[in-house]
Amino acid sequence: MEHRPLLEPGGSATVRLAPLAPEHWSHLAPGDVITMYEGRPVAGTATLIEIAPPAPITRT
């Protein structure tokens, strides 16, 4: 969560989602609502406000 240490039930916050398989998310656009799962039950919903490409991986 951006700038918040805790999100209470029913609360809202800005978060950054990093999909494990970005190619499966290519159809999403700002304004779309997605459902988030961490097992059952549903963990929450998110309204997308921005889509940004993943940062390039740099090897050292």
Summary of the structure (lengths in Angstrom):
residues: 60
radius of gyration: 13.5
end to end distance: 28.7
largest distance: 42.3
contacts: 68
relative contact order: 0.19
helix: 7%
strand: 18%
